[in-house]
Amino acid sequence: MCSLPVPREPLRRVAVTGGTHGNELSGVYLVQHWLRAPGELQRPSFSAMPVLANPAATAACRRYMGRDLNRTFISTFLTARAHPDDPFEVTRARELNQMLGPKASGRAFDFILDLHNTTANMGTCFVVHDIHNVFAMHLCHHLQMQSPELPCRVFLYHLPGVENYSIDSVGKNGMALELGPQPQGVLRADVYRRMRALVAAVLDFIQLFNQGTAFPAFEMEAYRIVRTVDFPRTEAGDLAGTVHPQLQDRDFEPLQPGAPIFQMFSGEDVLYEGESTMYPIFINEAAYYEKGIAFIQTEKLTFSVPALPVLALTPTPGP
């Protein structure tokens, strides 16, 4: 199923972005550390550039100031004429587009890795936009093989006909790490340590690719977005219930038709009325209340990923 072009040259320009949401602190503090001590991001064939994506929201320890930065990297904002009333994040998206892009251009960074936390019980999740992204699928598989004792799921987050709006879409290639659960505005040592190790493993994979390592074909399992599901609401739009206790914290677990998904404040249960098994994720994510999302409904896929073409390395000239 994977057929899009893969890199034919070594990846030299790599960025690691944190603080895209200013209250997701693992990425914030990792990037701030790397800005002071960038040696950890260096590899023999490249050096990754740390970027604090939303410094204003980071300083305020808020998700964003005016609008969600990670929903702003679309042509509507990136190409529009600047206006004094633009939210901070629109201006910042244009700055980042110039720094890391421009988006969809040959001058864009080769790879952007964006760092996120979630309040939901997502564990370790790799967010990729396209099932046809062979390079990203091999990267995810490599990360899974580095930690076989931990579930590391792949979430395919792209709806047909919708422009990719996240910061990693500015690069020629990219993905996001989503680690949780971690409360907003809180830094957990275990999550911080796990994210730091994953970033190192990502950079190691790029180094292996750059030096001509062969990566064979394999079978991949991933979860693809089907739709978002809102909370039950009153006629005025207020919450009329919350996530059912039997669903809470069961991200990526199968949910069968007839299983409870919400518990109304009046006491009765709301059941899942679908006809097939679904896999809910981002269950009761704090940041999604404002977006009208109680959880994201996904379907579980298994597909073949072809071998990653080996780079034809240019021999070093002799004396």
C-alpha positions as CSV (number, residue, x, y, z in Angstrom):
1,M,0.0,0.0,0.0
2,C,3.0,2.3,0.5
3,S,4.2,3.8,-2.8
4,L,5.1,7.5,-2.4
5,P,8.7,8.5,-3.2
6,V,11.2,8.1,-0.5
7,P,14.4,10.2,0.1
8,R,17.0,9.6,-2.5
9,E,19.7,11.7,-0.8
10,P,20.9,11.8,2.8
11,L,18.8,13.9,5.2
12,R,21.0,16.8,6.3
13,R,18.5,19.4,7.6
14,V,16.5,18.0,10.5
15,A,14.6,19.9,13.1
16,V,13.2,18.8,16.5
17,T,10.4,21.1,17.6
18,G,8.9,21.3,21.1
19,G,6.5,23.7,22.8
20,T,4.2,23.8,19.8
21,H,1.7,23.6,22.7
22,G,3.1,25.7,25.5
23,N,1.8,23.5,28.4
24,E,3.1,20.2,27.0
25,L,6.3,20.3,29.0
26,S,8.3,17.3,28.0
27,G,9.1,18.8,24.6
28,V,9.4,22.3,26.1
29,Y,12.2,21.3,28.5
30,L,13.9,19.0,26.1
31,V,14.2,21.7,23.5
32,Q,15.3,24.3,26.1
33,H,18.0,21.9,27.2
34,W,19.2,21.2,23.7
35,L,19.3,25.0,22.9
36,R,21.9,25.2,25.7
37,A,23.6,21.9,24.9
38,P,23.0,20.9,21.3
39,G,25.6,18.1,21.2
40,E,23.0,15.5,22.0
41,L,21.4,16.1,18.6
42,Q,24.5,15.7,16.6
43,R,25.2,12.7,14.4
44,P,28.1,12.0,12.0
45,S,26.1,12.9,8.9
46,F,23.9,15.8,10.3
47,S,23.0,17.9,13.3
48,A,19.4,18.4,14.3
49,M,18.2,21.9,15.1
50,P,16.1,22.3,18.3
51,V,13.2,24.8,17.9
52,L,11.0,26.2,20.6
53,A,7.9,26.5,18.4
54,N,5.6,28.7,20.5
55,P,7.7,30.8,22.9
56,A,4.8,33.0,24.0
57,A,2.6,30.1,25.0
58,T,5.5,28.4,26.6
59,A,6.2,31.5,28.8
60,A,2.5,31.6,29.8
61,C,2.3,27.8,30.2
62,R,-0.8,27.7,28.0
63,R,-1.6,25.6,25.0
64,Y,-1.7,28.7,22.8
65,M,-2.3,32.4,23.0
66,G,-4.8,33.2,20.2
67,R,-5.3,30.0,18.2
68,D,-3.9,26.5,18.1
69,L,-0.5,26.8,16.4
70,N,-0.6,23.1,15.3
71,R,-3.7,23.9,13.3
72,T,-2.3,26.9,11.6
73,F,0.2,25.6,9.0
74,I,-2.2,25.9,6.0
75,S,-2.0,28.1,2.9
76,T,-4.9,30.2,4.2
77,F,-2.6,31.6,6.9
78,L,0.8,31.0,5.5
79,T,0.2,33.0,2.2
80,A,-2.1,35.7,3.4
81,R,-1.0,39.3,3.9
82,A,0.0,40.0,7.5
83,H,-2.5,42.0,9.5
84,P,-2.0,43.8,12.9
85,D,-4.9,41.8,14.3
86,D,-3.5,38.4,13.4
87,P,-3.3,36.1,16.4
88,F,0.3,35.5,17.7
89,E,0.2,31.9,16.3
90,V,-0.6,33.0,12.8
91,T,2.5,35.3,12.8
92,R,4.6,32.6,14.4
93,A,3.4,30.0,11.8
94,R,4.7,32.3,9.0
95,E,8.0,32.7,10.8
96,L,8.4,29.0,11.3
97,N,7.4,28.4,7.7
98,Q,10.2,30.6,6.6
99,M,12.6,29.0,9.0
100,L,11.8,25.4,8.3
101,G,10.1,25.5,4.9
102,P,8.6,27.0,2.9
103,K,6.0,24.3,3.0
104,A,5.9,22.1,-0.1
105,S,9.1,23.6,-1.5
106,G,12.5,22.1,-2.3
107,R,14.1,24.3,0.3
108,A,12.1,22.9,3.2
109,F,13.8,20.9,6.0
110,D,14.3,17.2,5.2
111,F,12.6,16.0,8.4
112,I,10.7,17.7,11.3
113,L,10.1,15.8,14.5
114,D,7.4,17.5,16.7
115,L,7.1,16.6,20.4
116,H,3.8,16.4,22.2
117,N,2.2,15.3,25.4
118,T,-1.4,14.2,26.0
119,T,-3.5,13.9,29.2
120,A,-5.0,10.7,27.7
121,N,-3.7,7.2,28.4
122,M,-2.0,7.0,25.0
123,G,1.3,5.6,26.2
124,T,3.8,6.0,23.3
125,C,2.2,7.0,20.0
126,F,3.7,8.0,16.7
127,V,1.5,10.4,14.6
128,V,2.0,10.1,10.9
129,H,-0.2,11.8,8.3
130,D,0.0,9.4,5.4
131,I,-0.1,5.6,5.2
132,H,1.9,5.9,2.0
133,N,4.9,7.5,3.7
134,V,7.4,4.7,3.4
135,F,10.2,6.5,5.2
136,A,8.0,7.3,8.2
137,M,6.7,3.8,8.4
138,H,10.2,2.4,8.5
139,L,11.1,4.9,11.2
140,C,8.1,3.9,13.3
141,H,8.9,0.2,12.9
142,H,12.5,0.9,13.9
143,L,11.3,2.6,17.1
144,Q,9.0,-0.2,17.9
145,M,11.9,-2.7,17.5
146,Q,14.0,-0.7,19.9
147,S,11.4,-1.1,22.6
148,P,9.7,-4.4,22.1
149,E,8.5,-4.5,25.8
150,L,6.4,-1.3,25.3
151,P,3.4,-0.8,23.1
152,C,4.3,1.9,20.5
153,R,1.3,2.6,18.3
154,V,1.1,4.3,15.0
155,F,-1.8,6.8,14.5
156,L,-2.6,7.8,10.9
157,Y,-4.1,11.2,11.4
158,H,-5.3,12.6,8.1
159,L,-8.7,13.1,6.6
160,P,-9.1,13.0,2.8
161,G,-9.4,16.5,1.3
162,V,-8.1,18.3,4.3
163,E,-4.7,20.1,4.1
164,N,-2.2,18.9,6.6
165,Y,-2.1,21.7,9.2
166,S,0.6,20.6,11.7
167,I,4.1,22.0,12.0
168,D,5.8,18.8,10.8
169,S,3.9,19.2,7.5
170,V,6.2,22.2,6.7
171,G,9.1,19.8,6.1
172,K,9.6,17.4,3.2
173,N,8.9,14.6,5.7
174,G,8.1,14.4,9.4
175,M,6.0,13.0,12.2
176,A,5.1,13.7,15.8
177,L,5.7,11.9,19.1
178,E,2.7,11.9,21.4
179,L,3.4,10.6,24.9
180,G,1.1,10.4,27.9
181,P,-0.6,10.5,30.2
182,Q,0.9,13.7,31.5
183,P,-1.2,16.6,32.9
184,Q,-1.0,20.0,31.2
185,G,1.6,22.2,32.8
186,V,3.3,19.2,34.6
187,L,6.7,17.5,33.8
188,R,6.9,13.8,34.7
189,A,10.4,12.4,34.8
190,D,9.4,9.0,33.3
191,V,7.7,10.7,30.3
192,Y,10.5,13.1,29.8
193,R,13.1,10.3,29.9
194,R,11.1,8.2,27.4
195,M,10.7,11.1,25.0
196,R,14.4,11.9,25.2
197,A,15.3,8.3,24.4
198,L,12.8,8.3,21.4
199,V,14.3,11.4,19.9
200,A,17.8,9.8,20.1
201,A,16.4,6.7,18.4
202,V,14.8,8.8,15.6
203,L,18.1,10.6,15.0
204,D,20.0,7.2,15.1
205,F,17.6,5.9,12.4
206,I,18.2,8.9,10.2
207,Q,22.0,8.3,10.6
208,L,21.6,4.7,9.6
209,F,19.6,5.7,6.5
210,N,22.2,8.3,5.6
211,Q,25.0,5.8,5.7
212,G,23.2,3.3,3.4
213,T,21.7,0.8,5.8
214,A,19.2,-1.6,4.2
215,F,15.7,-1.8,5.8
216,P,13.7,-4.8,4.6
217,A,9.9,-5.0,4.0
218,F,7.6,-5.8,6.9
219,E,4.0,-5.9,8.0
220,M,2.7,-2.8,9.9
221,E,-0.2,-2.3,12.2
222,A,-1.7,1.2,12.6
223,Y,-4.8,3.0,13.7
224,R,-6.5,5.3,11.2
225,I,-8.9,8.1,12.1
226,V,-12.5,7.5,11.2
227,R,-14.2,10.4,13.0
228,T,-14.3,12.4,16.2
229,V,-17.0,11.8,18.8
230,D,-18.4,14.7,20.9
231,F,-19.7,14.5,24.4
232,P,-23.5,14.3,25.0
233,R,-24.8,17.9,25.2
234,T,-27.7,19.8,26.4
235,E,-29.7,22.0,24.0
236,A,-27.6,24.9,25.2
237,G,-24.4,23.1,24.3
238,D,-23.3,22.3,27.8
239,L,-22.0,18.8,28.8
240,A,-24.9,16.4,29.6
241,G,-22.6,13.5,30.6
242,T,-19.0,12.4,30.6
243,V,-16.8,9.5,29.4
244,H,-18.0,6.2,30.9
245,P,-15.8,4.7,33.6
246,Q,-15.6,1.5,31.5
247,L,-14.1,3.5,28.6
248,Q,-11.8,5.8,30.5
249,D,-8.1,5.1,30.1
250,R,-8.7,2.3,27.5
251,D,-7.1,4.1,24.6
252,F,-6.4,1.8,21.6
253,E,-8.4,-1.1,23.1
254,P,-11.2,-2.6,21.0
255,L,-14.7,-1.3,21.7
256,Q,-17.6,-3.5,20.7
257,P,-21.1,-2.5,19.6
258,G,-23.3,-2.1,22.6
259,A,-20.5,-1.2,25.0
260,P,-21.0,2.0,27.2
261,I,-19.1,5.1,26.1
262,F,-20.8,7.9,28.1
263,Q,-22.5,8.2,31.4
264,M,-25.2,10.9,31.6
265,F,-25.4,13.2,34.6
266,S,-28.9,11.9,35.0
267,G,-27.5,8.4,35.5
268,E,-28.2,6.4,32.3
269,D,-25.5,5.0,30.0
270,V,-25.0,5.9,26.4
271,L,-23.9,2.9,24.3
272,Y,-21.8,2.6,21.2
273,E,-24.2,2.1,18.4
274,G,-21.8,1.3,15.6
275,E,-21.9,-2.0,13.7
276,S,-18.2,-2.9,14.0
277,T,-15.4,-2.9,16.5
278,M,-13.7,0.5,16.8
279,Y,-10.6,1.6,18.7
280,P,-11.0,4.9,20.6
281,I,-8.0,7.1,21.3
282,F,-7.3,10.5,23.0
283,I,-10.1,9.5,25.4
284,N,-11.1,12.5,27.5
285,E,-8.1,14.5,26.3
286,A,-8.2,17.8,28.3
287,A,-7.1,19.9,25.3
288,Y,-10.0,18.6,23.1
289,Y,-12.9,19.8,25.3
290,E,-12.8,23.1,23.5
291,K,-12.8,21.3,20.2
292,G,-15.9,19.3,21.0
293,I,-14.1,15.9,21.1
294,A,-14.6,13.3,23.8
295,F,-12.5,10.8,21.8
296,I,-11.3,9.9,18.3
297,Q,-12.7,6.8,16.7
298,T,-10.2,4.8,14.7
299,E,-10.0,1.6,12.7
300,K,-7.2,-0.9,13.1
301,L,-5.3,-1.6,9.9
302,T,-2.6,-4.2,8.9
303,F,-0.7,-3.5,5.7
304,S,2.6,-4.3,3.9
305,V,5.4,-1.8,3.8
306,P,8.0,-2.3,1.1
307,A,11.7,-2.3,1.7
308,L,13.3,1.1,2.0
309,P,15.6,1.8,-1.0
310,V,19.2,1.9,0.0
311,L,21.0,5.2,-0.7
312,A,23.6,5.1,-3.4
313,L,26.4,6.7,-1.4
314,T,28.9,8.9,-3.3
315,P,32.4,7.5,-2.7
316,T,34.9,9.8,-0.9
317,P,37.5,11.2,-3.4
318,G,40.9,9.8,-2.9
319,P,44.1,11.8,-2.3
